[in-house]
């Protein structure tokens, strides 16, 4: 979840207050009813302005956050076809009954997922990944959770590199499959990628252990949060709370 070439605003603010601000925004977003669309516009604008003031690209954040929409639709696509038990009736489209409350749930899940993703992409755009992991540890987030995030981040780039090399090897062998009966080649590549990724992950982990990794991402002495940091967190939390109450 890191942006290549993002401006490092870590010198101006520690990672911990940025994590707390992002958590406050996500908490306000997920607890706000979808019947208050103006609140979600405010939440999204807050995330984009926060990133813009820290040197991140608002356009890039908007496009990157859209990546979660297909997964959200896939998870909640059949909700409008189900009887949610709530009043409101149905829409009939081409002979298919769609629950109004189900459509509202689908819209709510999509909007909330998009705004939360924009918040997380903003956080990753203005915070280098090692500092983000260190900030989570200093906030007493369980070590297992922090390590899962850290190793997943490393494994994503490892898998991407393996996939590029496999694609290059396939193309050099004049692969020209474009039809469904060539799906076996893609299936074999996916299986091989899984095995190579698993083995490479083990090698990466052993290399980290040999270099003294003890499961902690903290690399320096603790720095106390300044009054500016705490004021930023308090002001952001109060603003988001006011929007949530108004919704």
C-alpha positions as CSV (number, residue, x, y, z in Angstrom):
1,X,0.0,0.0,0.0
2,X,2.8,2.4,-0.7
3,X,3.1,5.0,-3.4
4,X,6.4,5.0,-5.3
5,X,7.9,8.5,-5.1
6,X,5.4,9.8,-2.5
7,X,6.4,12.8,-0.5
8,X,7.7,11.8,2.9
9,X,5.9,14.0,5.4
10,X,7.2,11.9,8.3
11,X,9.6,14.6,9.3
12,X,6.6,17.0,9.9
13,X,4.5,14.4,11.8
14,X,5.1,11.1,13.5
15,X,3.4,8.1,12.0
16,X,1.3,7.5,15.2
17,X,-0.9,10.6,14.9
18,X,-1.5,9.9,11.2
19,X,-2.6,6.4,12.0
20,X,-5.0,7.7,14.7
21,X,-6.4,10.3,12.3
22,X,-7.0,7.6,9.6
23,X,-8.6,5.3,12.2
24,X,-10.9,8.1,13.3
25,X,-12.0,8.7,9.7
26,X,-12.6,5.0,9.1
27,X,-14.6,4.6,12.3
28,X,-16.7,7.7,11.5
29,X,-17.3,6.4,7.9
30,X,-18.4,2.8,8.8
31,X,-20.8,4.0,11.5
32,X,-22.5,6.6,9.4
33,X,-25.8,5.5,7.8
34,X,-25.8,5.5,4.0
35,X,-29.0,7.7,4.1
36,X,-26.6,10.6,4.8
37,X,-24.7,10.9,1.5
38,X,-23.4,14.4,2.3
39,X,-21.3,13.0,5.2
40,X,-19.5,10.6,2.9
41,X,-18.6,13.5,0.6
42,X,-17.1,15.3,3.6
43,X,-15.2,12.2,4.6
44,X,-13.7,11.8,1.1
45,X,-12.9,15.5,0.9
46,X,-11.2,15.3,4.3
47,X,-9.0,12.4,3.1
48,X,-8.1,14.1,-0.2
49,X,-7.3,17.4,1.4
50,X,-5.2,15.7,4.0
51,X,-3.2,14.0,1.3
52,X,-3.0,17.1,-0.8
53,X,-1.6,19.2,2.1
54,X,1.0,16.4,2.7
55,X,2.1,16.3,-1.0
56,X,0.1,13.3,-2.3
57,X,-1.8,13.3,-5.5
58,X,-5.6,13.5,-5.0
59,X,-6.3,12.1,-8.5
60,X,-4.0,9.1,-7.9
61,X,-5.8,8.4,-4.6
62,X,-9.2,8.5,-6.2
63,X,-8.2,6.1,-9.0
64,X,-6.3,3.8,-6.6
65,X,-9.3,3.6,-4.2
66,X,-11.5,2.4,-7.1
67,X,-9.7,-0.9,-7.0
68,X,-11.8,-2.0,-4.1
69,X,-15.2,-1.5,-5.9
70,X,-15.1,-4.8,-7.9
71,X,-14.4,-6.8,-4.7
72,X,-17.2,-5.1,-2.8
73,X,-19.6,-5.7,-5.6
74,X,-18.6,-9.3,-5.8
75,X,-19.2,-9.7,-2.0
76,X,-22.5,-8.0,-1.9
77,X,-23.9,-8.4,-5.4
78,X,-26.6,-10.8,-4.5
79,X,-27.9,-8.8,-1.5
80,X,-30.5,-6.9,-3.6
81,X,-32.0,-10.3,-4.8
82,X,-32.5,-11.4,-1.2
83,X,-35.3,-10.7,1.2
84,X,-33.5,-8.6,3.8
85,X,-36.5,-8.5,6.1
86,X,-36.8,-4.8,6.1
87,X,-39.7,-2.8,4.8
88,X,-39.4,-0.7,1.7
89,X,-40.7,-2.9,-1.1
90,X,-39.1,-4.0,-4.3
91,X,-38.1,-2.6,-7.7
92,X,-39.1,-4.8,-10.7
93,X,-36.5,-4.6,-13.5
94,X,-37.0,-6.8,-16.6
95,X,-39.1,-9.2,-14.5
96,X,-36.5,-9.4,-11.7
97,X,-37.4,-8.2,-8.2
98,X,-34.8,-6.1,-6.5
99,X,-35.1,-5.3,-2.8
100,X,-34.9,-1.6,-2.1
101,X,-33.3,-2.2,1.3
102,X,-30.9,-4.6,-0.4
103,X,-29.9,-2.0,-3.0
104,X,-29.3,0.4,-0.1
105,X,-27.1,-2.1,1.6
106,X,-25.1,-2.6,-1.6
107,X,-24.7,1.1,-2.1
108,X,-23.7,1.6,1.4
109,X,-21.1,-1.1,1.3
110,X,-19.6,0.3,-2.0
111,X,-19.5,3.9,-0.8
112,X,-18.0,3.0,2.6
113,X,-15.4,0.7,1.1
114,X,-14.4,3.4,-1.4
115,X,-14.0,6.1,1.2
116,X,-12.1,3.8,3.6
117,X,-9.8,2.7,0.8
118,X,-9.1,6.4,-0.1
119,X,-8.2,7.0,3.5
120,X,-5.8,4.1,3.6
121,X,-4.2,5.1,0.3
122,X,-3.8,8.6,1.7
123,X,-2.1,7.2,4.8
124,X,0.2,5.1,2.8
125,X,1.0,7.9,0.4
126,X,2.2,10.2,3.1
127,X,3.9,7.7,5.3
128,X,6.8,5.4,4.3
129,X,6.0,1.8,4.9
130,X,8.7,1.1,7.5
131,X,7.5,4.1,9.5
132,X,3.9,3.0,9.2
133,X,4.8,-0.4,10.6
134,X,6.9,1.2,13.4
135,X,4.0,3.5,14.3
136,X,1.6,0.5,14.5
137,X,3.9,-1.2,16.9
138,X,4.3,1.9,19.1
139,X,0.5,2.1,19.3
140,X,0.6,-1.4,20.8
141,X,-1.1,-3.1,17.8
142,X,-0.6,-6.9,18.2
143,X,2.7,-8.0,16.8
144,X,1.1,-10.8,14.8
145,X,-1.1,-8.4,13.0
146,X,1.8,-6.0,12.2
147,X,4.0,-8.9,11.0
148,X,1.2,-10.2,8.7
149,X,1.0,-6.7,7.1
150,X,4.7,-6.4,6.8
151,X,5.3,-9.8,5.2
152,X,2.3,-9.4,2.9
153,X,3.7,-6.1,1.7
154,X,7.0,-7.8,0.9
155,X,5.4,-10.9,-0.7
156,X,3.3,-8.8,-3.1
157,X,6.4,-7.3,-4.7
158,X,8.0,-10.8,-4.7
159,X,5.0,-12.3,-6.5
160,X,4.8,-9.5,-9.0
161,X,8.5,-10.0,-9.9
162,X,8.0,-13.7,-10.3
163,X,4.9,-13.2,-12.5
164,X,6.8,-10.7,-14.7
165,X,9.6,-13.2,-15.2
166,X,7.2,-16.1,-16.0
167,X,5.3,-13.9,-18.5
168,X,8.6,-12.9,-20.2
169,X,9.6,-16.6,-20.4
170,X,6.2,-17.5,-21.9
171,X,6.3,-14.7,-24.5
172,X,9.9,-15.6,-25.5
173,X,8.5,-19.1,-26.4
174,X,6.2,-17.4,-28.9
175,X,3.0,-18.1,-26.9
176,X,0.0,-17.0,-28.9
177,X,-2.9,-18.4,-26.9
178,X,-5.9,-16.1,-26.8
179,X,-8.8,-18.6,-26.6
180,X,-10.5,-20.6,-23.8
181,X,-8.7,-23.9,-24.8
182,X,-5.4,-22.2,-23.8
183,X,-6.6,-21.7,-20.3
184,X,-4.5,-24.7,-19.2
185,X,-1.3,-22.7,-19.8
186,X,-2.6,-19.9,-17.5
187,X,-3.6,-22.5,-14.9
188,X,-0.2,-24.0,-15.0
189,X,1.4,-20.6,-14.6
190,X,-0.7,-19.8,-11.6
191,X,0.2,-23.1,-9.9
192,X,3.9,-22.5,-10.6
193,X,3.6,-19.0,-9.3
194,X,2.1,-20.2,-6.1
195,X,4.9,-22.7,-5.5
196,X,7.7,-20.2,-6.4
197,X,6.1,-17.5,-4.2
198,X,5.9,-19.9,-1.3
199,X,9.5,-20.9,-1.6
200,X,10.7,-17.4,-2.1
201,X,8.7,-16.2,0.9
202,X,10.6,-18.8,3.0
203,X,13.9,-17.6,1.7
204,X,13.0,-14.0,2.4
205,X,12.0,-15.0,6.0
206,X,15.2,-16.9,6.6
207,X,17.2,-14.1,5.2
208,X,15.5,-11.7,7.6
209,X,16.2,-14.0,10.6
210,X,19.8,-14.3,9.6
211,X,20.1,-10.5,9.7
212,X,18.7,-10.3,13.2
213,X,15.0,-9.7,12.6
214,X,13.2,-10.4,15.9
215,X,9.6,-9.7,14.8
216,X,9.8,-6.0,15.5
217,X,9.9,-3.1,13.0
218,X,11.0,-0.5,15.6
219,X,14.5,0.7,14.5
220,X,15.1,3.6,16.9
221,X,14.3,5.1,20.3
222,X,10.8,6.1,21.0
223,X,9.9,9.7,20.4
224,X,7.1,11.3,22.4
225,X,4.2,12.7,20.5
226,X,4.4,16.5,20.5
227,X,1.6,18.9,21.3
228,X,1.2,19.6,17.6
229,X,0.7,15.9,16.9
230,X,-1.9,15.6,19.7
231,X,-3.6,18.8,18.6
232,X,-3.9,17.5,15.0
233,X,-5.4,14.2,16.2
234,X,-7.8,16.0,18.6
235,X,-9.0,18.5,16.0
236,X,-9.5,15.8,13.3
237,X,-11.4,13.6,15.7
238,X,-13.6,16.4,16.9
239,X,-14.4,17.4,13.3
240,X,-15.2,13.9,12.2
241,X,-17.3,13.4,15.3
242,X,-19.3,16.6,14.5
243,X,-19.9,15.3,11.0
244,X,-21.0,11.9,12.3
245,X,-23.4,13.5,14.8
246,X,-24.8,15.8,12.2
247,X,-25.5,12.9,9.9
